[in-house]
Amino acid sequence: MTGNETRILIVEDEPTIARAVADRLVAEGFGVDVAADGPTAVERARAYEPHLIVLDVMLPGFDGLEVCRRVQSERPVPVLMLTARDDETDLIVGLGVGADDYVTKPFSMRELVARIRAVLRRVERPGGAVAEEAASAVCIGALEVDQRARRVRLDGREVHLTPTEFDLLACLLRNRGAVLTRAVLLEQVWNWADASGTRVVDSHVKALRRKLGQGLIRTVHGVGYSLDTAS
C-alpha cells in the first residue's frame, strides 16, 4: 500500500485541523476522506474501507473510543488516535479498544506522517519476515501464537490484537528469556531510532496485559520487559 492506493480516513471535528491534515496527506500521495463526528466516521469507515484511520478522541455524536470499538468490530483496521489530553488512562483505553498508536496535540505534520507510515509498514509486514520458527505456532501455557497467520489464542479463544500489539508480542517471543530495553523495543517494533517514545512501549505492554493476562510480560525495573516463559 503506497502512493494513492492507500486510503486514509481523517476523523476530526476541528475544520482547520482536519483540512491541514487532509492537505498534507494528499500532498504525500494518500487518498483521503474526512468525517467530523462519531456516527459519520463509522459510516465512512464502512463505505470508504480505509487502510488507516486518523481518529480524534473528542468528537460530537459519540467519541473516538466508541468509533474505534464499532469500526474494529466490523473490520480490523489500523487506527492512529489524536488526543489533546496527555492522560495515561485515555491512552490505555484507546489502545485497549483497538488503536495502534497515538499522537498528542499539538503535533507536527512531519511527526504525524512519520507515525502513519510506521503503522502502515507494520500492517504490510509479511508473515514470512519473522523468524523461521514462525512456520508453526508457539505455545506458552494457555497462549498460542501463530506468527505466520498473525493470530493469537488464549485458552482456545481467539484474541484480537492490533498490528502493533502483535509485533510487540512477537518481538518478545522471538527473544524469550532475554530482557529487552524500551529503546530496543522502539527500534525493533516501531522503527524509531531514538528512545523518546518510552510511554508508547509502556502503554502497549499494559494493553497486552489487559488482553492476555498480567503474568505474561515481566517488568524488569530499570531495564525493560521480558516474556515470562513459565506462564
Order of alpha helices (4+ residues) and beta strands (2+ residues): beta-alpha-beta-alpha-beta-alpha-beta-alpha-beta-alpha-beta-beta-beta-beta-alpha-beta-alpha-alpha-beta-beta
